[in-house]
Amino acid sequence: MSTNHIDGDDDFLAVSRGHQQIASVSSSSSSHSIPPTPPLSHDSESPLNRSFHTDTDPDGSLNNNNVDDIDFDKDITDVLVADADANDNINLGNKSITNARPYSAKKQALELITSWANGTLDLCDPGLSPVQEFRLTPTEYRCLLEEIESDSSVFGFFEDKISATYSKAEQIFRLKMPHQMHQSPLTRLLVHLDTFLNTCLANFPDLQSDLEVSGNTPFTFFSDQQHAKRMRQQKERKDFAKRIERVSSTRNPISPTEVRRRNAEIDAMYDPNTKPKGVTRAPDVYVFFASMLYPCLCFEVSWSQSLENVQKVAATYLRRSRSAVRIVGIVDIHYNKTKNKHVDPDQSVWIRLYKLVHRPINHNRVRDDVVAISEVQVQDFNGNIINSTTNCIDIALNDFFPRFLTEPHKNDPNMISLLGQRYILTTQRMHDILAKAKKLQDRYESQTGMHELSPELEVEEGQ
């Protein structure tokens, strides 16, 4: 994992892997300022002003997903789609009349991504919300990806520096915009986690080599249909086992041939190795082992969202990963600005940890509940730190490491000691992180016309 940093109080750490926001790297000899760009238009018809509500993916009745998402197994070049901007063409003899909307959501998204990649997007624009949302049909989404791939420079930027997700259930394409109050706390938290875990695993090089602490890489989760098939398969297998046991001592036990035939039918109902085809999300920070399908711990920043939406984000990770994600942390930041100078903005900050708890309903049924195992307020409404010895984030290390990874070392005294430790993040440390991020954000917003970090905040590459 490579990190970029600067020295002093304004140290801004940027971490890269896959689809991630990366701070620009330059040396003092090659630094240059990006010329100012006029602010974006904010009228109601502006392509950047048409966003849609809902920042999370709704959970269905099966406590997992709603509907199947984009099939990411298919090569985008194999999908034949027409240009979404010309889908209303009417052929009249040798004439073609285009009734396309003047600004389709696909065109808005493409224009935003292209201007961002070309350095002409004013990231200091106060009207640019932290999350840009565009309502796209699956066909429009595939078409958008094709157009992005057609320009190598834009595609490279999109792959390396942009955090984007698409939900087929909502038909919404989301772009996370670079924002110091969003990115900086998490990158500092990421480095803190990475240092802590690598120190803990110093005696276990096999686990240490598999460990990855990074962020903004997309993971595709299981769909509702896949979950339903898997649940039905498990029920059939359990019922058949009970039937075999029930008639085993009677005069008509089930023959071995029938057992093999029925088991083959049940196995064919759902392949456990099927690739997930549900919603895609990109956690801001995650702890991941190469031998796993999903991270064991995920962190996301929630920018002044409702508590209901925060819980839905956590439920997406916990339920749709089939419990592979053990802990979800939400950094709930409320740096709301208000135009009314007589009204104080909400500056409260909470860190909430969620876990999936299995609760028995009766002797053969279990309900999975998403439970907030910890809710810590770091700052009050006025931005004052709430500090106490008990007010901290406390995570057991056995939630970081899946059992099958630690099983080979179960008799090792070092592993026994390791699993008994805890990761603790004090509110004082989190407050310091937020204070530095706020200082950076204030300077960032004051540098009008600057599209990356200002020259005095340039970063140098480090390992």
Secondary structure, 3 states (H helix, E strand, C coil): CCEEECCCCCCCCEECCCCCCCCCECCCCCCCCCCCCCCCCCCCCCCCCCCCCCCCCCCCCCCCCCCCCCCCCCCHHHCCCCCHHHCCEEEECCEEEECCCCCCHHHHHHHHHHHHHHCCCCCCCCCCCCEEEEECCHHHHHHHHHHHHHCHHHHHHHHHHCEEEEECCCCEEEEECCCHHHHHHHHHHHHHHHHHHHHHCCCCHHHHHHEEEECCCCEECCCHHHHHHHHHHHHHHHHHHHHHHHHCCCCCCCCHHHHHHHHHHHHHHCCCCCCCCCCEECCCEEEEECCCCCCCEEEEEEECCCHHHHHHHHHHHHHHCCCCCCEEEEEEECCCCCCCCCCCCCCCEEEEEEEEEEEEEECCEEEEEEEEEEEEEEECCCCCECCCCCCEEEEEHHHCCCHHHHHHHCCCHHHHHHHCCEEEEEHHHHHHHHHHHHHHHHHHHHCCCCCCCCHHHCEEEEC
